[in-house]
Amino acid sequence: MERNDIKTVIRNEIVNCLLELQGFLVVGNWKMNKTKQEVKSFLNDIASYDFGEKNTIVIVPPNPYLYLFEEKLRYSKVLYGVQNIYPKGNGAFTGELSLEMANDFGCKYAIIGHSERRTIFSECNVFISKKVRACVQNQIKPILCIGENLEERKNDNYKQLLINQIKEGLSRIDVSELSKVVIAYEPIWAIGTGETATPDQVEETHIFIRKFLTDEYGSDVGNDIPLLYGGSVNPTNVKKLALAQSVSGFLIGGASLNAQTFKEINNILNGN
């Protein structure tokens, strides 16, 4: 065997060992996709699938299908959540979903402040902070999404933008409640475009975010907040991205719509 081949074999073994040890939070965001029949087929495929004990698996479907998740995943370790909530228990808010309703269906997570909510629906940091607070108060883990667009990235002012999104998004909860929060970094220019931030870019940004969290909230708290990466994650790139420092898991869009692909990503993260 050639020397380079030996190095490749050794490196692959080290990588697989690392993946076998580290647990990841894997969240599938279905956005506005799938029919009822497609959802049933997907859930039948994964309900009894052995994802292993290491990773936490979460799927976030469109609201009309939550009843199927409650029914099909009742005895599964797969968790589920909502893509958005309104920060009130009930009332005259046509078209919205309350935390009370999400809890009623057994949801454990809520995606808050996704870039599509910010850009298409004009959600601001103040409104997003109210949603984060409402989630924490109602025993649902908010996944606070942050990220920059291509222009902000090129202007090199995106780091301050990320800091502002975090500080303002978390401004209505106490430091003691931060253990109930997840942060997902999704560069807008890499969402659904086929473009993916390189592992080096992801690592650099996640290290920066982690340092800010530890400086701002203390090392014990700052190091415990899960940091997910999202942006065109798929079975081809997930292993390299998983090895980037300070990556705690992934917020996955298109690749989570296919049951086989979603299971494949989990298997890769299990070191298989």
C-alpha positions in Angstrom: 0.0 0.0 0.0 1.3 3.5 -0.9 2.1 6.0 1.8 -0.7 8.3 0.8 -3.2 5.4 0.8 -2.1 4.6 4.3 -2.6 8.2 5.4 -6.1 8.2 3.9 -7.1 5.0 5.6 -5.8 6.3 9.0 -7.6 9.6 8.5 -10.8 7.9 7.6 -10.6 5.7 10.8 -10.0 8.8 12.9 -12.9 10.6 11.3 -15.3 7.7 11.8 -14.2 7.3 15.5 -14.9 11.0 16.1 -18.3 10.7 14.5 -19.1 7.7 16.5 -18.4 9.6 19.8 -20.1 13.0 19.1 -23.8 13.3 19.3 -25.5 15.7 16.8 -28.9 17.5 16.8 -30.3 16.8 13.3 -33.3 18.9 12.4 -35.3 18.5 9.1 -37.2 21.6 8.0 -39.8 20.6 5.4 -40.9 24.2 4.8 -44.1 24.3 2.6 -43.7 20.8 1.0 -45.4 17.4 0.8 -49.0 16.1 0.5 -50.8 14.1 3.1 -50.0 10.8 1.3 -46.3 11.7 1.0 -46.2 12.5 4.7 -47.7 9.2 5.6 -45.3 7.3 3.4 -42.3 9.2 4.9 -43.5 8.5 8.5 -44.1 4.8 7.8 -40.6 4.6 6.6 -38.9 6.2 9.6 -41.3 5.4 12.5 -39.6 2.1 13.4 -36.2 2.9 11.9 -33.2 2.7 14.3 -31.5 6.1 14.2 -29.3 5.0 17.1 -28.9 6.5 20.6 -26.3 9.2 19.9 -28.1 11.7 17.7 -31.3 13.7 18.4 -33.6 13.6 15.4 -36.2 16.2 14.8 -38.5 16.8 11.9 -40.4 20.1 11.4 -43.4 19.6 9.0 -46.1 22.0 7.8 -48.7 22.6 10.5 -51.6 20.7 8.8 -49.7 17.4 9.1 -48.9 17.6 12.8 -51.7 15.3 13.7 -50.0 12.6 11.5 -46.7 13.1 13.5 -48.6 12.8 16.8 -50.2 9.6 15.5 -47.3 7.9 13.7 -44.4 8.9 16.0 -46.1 8.2 19.3 -43.7 5.4 20.2 -40.8 6.7 18.2 -37.7 8.5 19.5 -38.0 10.9 16.5 -39.1 14.3 17.8 -41.0 17.0 15.9 -41.8 20.7 16.0 -43.3 23.7 14.2 -41.8 26.1 11.7 -43.2 29.2 13.3 -45.4 30.3 16.2 -47.2 33.4 17.3 -46.2 34.6 20.8 -49.7 34.5 22.3 -51.7 31.7 23.9 -54.8 32.3 21.9 -56.9 35.1 20.4 -57.9 36.9 17.2 -54.8 36.2 15.2 -56.1 34.7 12.0 -53.8 32.2 10.3 -51.4 31.9 13.2 -50.4 29.0 15.5 -50.0 29.3 19.2 -47.7 27.6 21.6 -50.7 26.1 23.3 -51.6 24.4 20.0 -48.0 23.3 19.4 -47.9 21.7 22.8 -51.3 20.1 22.3 -49.7 18.1 19.3 -46.6 17.1 21.3 -44.2 19.5 19.6 -40.8 19.9 21.3 -39.1 22.4 19.0 -39.9 25.5 17.1 -37.9 27.2 14.3 -37.8 30.9 15.1 -36.5 33.7 12.9 -35.7 31.7 9.8 -34.4 33.9 7.0 -37.5 33.3 5.0 -39.6 34.7 7.8 -37.3 37.6 8.1 -37.1 38.5 4.4 -40.5 37.4 3.0 -42.6 38.2 6.1 -40.6 41.1 7.4 -40.1 39.7 10.9 -37.7 41.9 13.0 -35.5 41.0 15.9 -37.9 42.5 18.4 -40.8 40.3 17.2 -38.5 37.2 17.0 -37.3 37.8 20.6 -41.0 37.7 21.8 -41.3 34.3 20.0 -38.1 33.0 21.7 -39.5 34.0 25.1 -42.9 32.5 24.4 -41.2 29.2 23.5 -39.0 29.0 26.6 -42.0 29.8 28.8 -44.0 27.0 27.2 -41.5 24.2 27.3 -40.7 24.2 23.6 -37.1 24.7 22.5 -36.7 27.6 20.1 -34.2 27.1 17.3 -33.1 30.7 16.7 -32.0 31.2 13.1 -29.3 33.7 12.2 -27.5 34.4 9.0 -26.3 36.9 6.4 -27.0 37.5 2.8 -24.4 37.5 0.1 -24.0 41.3 0.0 -23.4 41.4 3.8 -20.9 38.6 3.5 -19.0 40.3 0.8 -19.0 43.6 2.7 -17.4 41.7 5.6 -19.8 43.2 8.1 -21.8 40.0 8.7 -20.2 39.2 12.1 -21.8 42.3 13.7 -25.1 41.4 12.0 -24.9 37.9 13.6 -24.1 39.4 17.0 -27.1 41.7 16.8 -29.4 38.9 15.7 -28.3 36.8 18.7 -28.3 39.6 21.3 -31.7 40.9 20.3 -33.2 37.5 19.7 -32.2 36.3 23.2 -32.9 39.7 24.9 -36.2 38.7 26.6 -35.0 35.6 28.3 -32.7 35.2 31.4 -29.2 33.8 31.2 -30.5 30.8 33.3 -32.9 30.0 30.5 -30.3 29.8 27.7 -29.9 26.1 28.1 -33.3 25.8 26.6 -32.3 27.5 23.3 -30.7 26.3 20.1 -29.0 28.6 17.6 -28.8 27.8 13.9 -26.4 29.6 11.6 -27.7 29.6 8.1 -25.9 31.8 5.5 -28.8 33.0 3.4 -26.7 32.7 0.2 -26.4 29.0 0.9 -30.1 28.1 1.5 -31.7 26.2 -1.3 -29.1 27.5 -3.8 -26.9 24.4 -4.0 -24.1 26.6 -2.7 -22.6 25.5 0.6 -20.3 27.3 2.9 -16.9 25.5 2.9 -16.0 23.6 6.1 -13.4 26.3 6.8 -16.0 29.1 6.5 -18.4 27.2 8.7 -15.7 26.5 11.3 -14.6 30.1 11.3 -18.1 31.5 11.8 -19.1 28.9 14.4 -15.9 29.6 16.4 -16.7 33.3 16.2 -20.3 32.7 17.4 -19.1 30.4 20.2 -16.6 32.9 21.4 -19.3 35.6 21.5 -21.6 33.4 23.5 -19.0 32.5 26.1 -17.8 36.2 26.3 -21.4 37.5 26.6 -23.0 34.8 28.8 -20.1 33.0 30.5 -18.2 29.9 29.4 -20.5 27.4 31.2 -23.6 28.7 29.5 -22.0 29.8 26.2 -20.4 26.4 25.6 -23.6 24.5 26.2 -25.8 26.2 23.6 -26.1 23.9 20.5 -24.9 25.6 17.3 -26.4 24.1 14.2 -25.3 24.7 10.6 -27.8 25.0 7.8 -27.5 25.6 4.1 -27.7 23.0 1.4 -26.5 20.2 3.7 -26.6 16.7 2.1 -25.0 13.3 2.4 -22.1 14.4 0.2 -20.9 17.3 2.4 -22.3 16.5 5.9 -19.2 14.5 7.1 -16.8 17.3 6.3 -19.1 19.9 7.8 -19.6 17.8 11.0 -15.9 17.8 11.6 -15.8 21.6 11.7 -15.2 22.9 15.2 -18.2 24.1 17.2 -20.8 22.4 14.9 -23.4 20.7 17.2 -25.7 19.6 14.4 -27.6 20.6 11.3 -30.8 22.3 10.1 -31.5 20.5 6.9 -33.9 21.6 4.2 -34.3 19.8 0.9 -32.3 16.7 1.9 -34.8 16.1 4.8 -37.7 15.6 2.4 -36.5 12.2 1.3 -36.6 9.5 4.0 -33.7 7.5 2.5 -31.5 10.6 2.3 -32.4 11.8 5.8 -31.5 8.3 7.2 -28.3 8.3 5.2 -27.3 11.6 6.8 -27.9 10.2 10.2 -25.9 7.1 9.4 -23.0 9.2 8.2 -23.1 11.1 11.5 -23.1 7.8 13.3 -19.8 7.0 11.7 -21.3 4.3 9.4 
